[in-house]
Amino acid sequence: MESLEKGDVVDEHLNVYGVEGLKVADSSIVIKMVGANIYSTALLVKEKATEIILKELMGL
């Protein structure tokens, strides 16, 4: 992820800047669009989001 100064709305843990307790995990967080179907990218976002959320819930 980039940074708030560069126009991003989420950090590396998918937290929305300025909103406590809200995460965004969809294709809208992808900075540069791929030149193919977005499905593969959406699956990668989902996998990473699952990993991040599980780590936070388990306290890792």
C-alpha positions in Angstrom: 0.0 0.0 0.0 1.1 3.6 -0.5 0.4 6.2 2.1 -2.2 8.7 3.0 -0.1 11.5 1.6 -0.1 9.7 -1.8 -3.9 9.4 -1.8 -4.5 5.9 -0.3 -7.5 5.3 1.9 -6.2 2.2 3.7 -2.9 1.3 5.4 -1.0 -2.0 5.1 -3.4 -3.7 7.5 -6.4 -2.6 5.4 -7.5 -0.1 8.1 -9.3 2.9 6.6 -7.4 6.1 7.5 -9.4 8.2 10.0 -12.0 5.6 10.8 -11.4 3.3 13.8 -12.4 -0.3 13.4 -13.1 -0.3 9.7 -11.2 -2.4 7.2 -11.7 -2.5 3.4 -10.8 -5.6 1.5 -12.0 -5.4 -2.0 -10.6 -4.5 -5.4 -10.9 -0.8 -4.8 -7.7 -0.8 -2.7 -5.6 -1.9 -5.7 -3.5 1.2 -6.8 -2.7 0.1 -10.3 -5.2 -1.9 -12.3 -3.9 -5.0 -14.0 -4.2 -5.5 -17.7 -6.3 -8.6 -17.4 -9.4 -9.8 -15.6 -9.6 -8.4 -12.0 -10.8 -11.8 -10.6 -7.2 -13.0 -9.9 -6.3 -9.7 -8.1 -9.5 -9.9 -6.1 -8.7 -13.4 -4.9 -5.2 -12.2 -3.8 -6.7 -9.3 -1.9 -9.1 -11.7 -0.2 -6.3 -14.1 0.8 -4.2 -11.3 2.2 -7.2 -9.8 4.1 -8.0 -13.2 5.6 -4.4 -13.6 6.8 -4.3 -10.0 8.3 -7.7 -10.4 10.1 -6.8 -13.9 11.5 -3.5 -12.6 12.8 -5.2 -9.7 14.5 -8.0 -11.9 16.0 -5.4 -14.4 17.3 -3.1 -11.8 18.6 -0.1 -12.8 16.5 
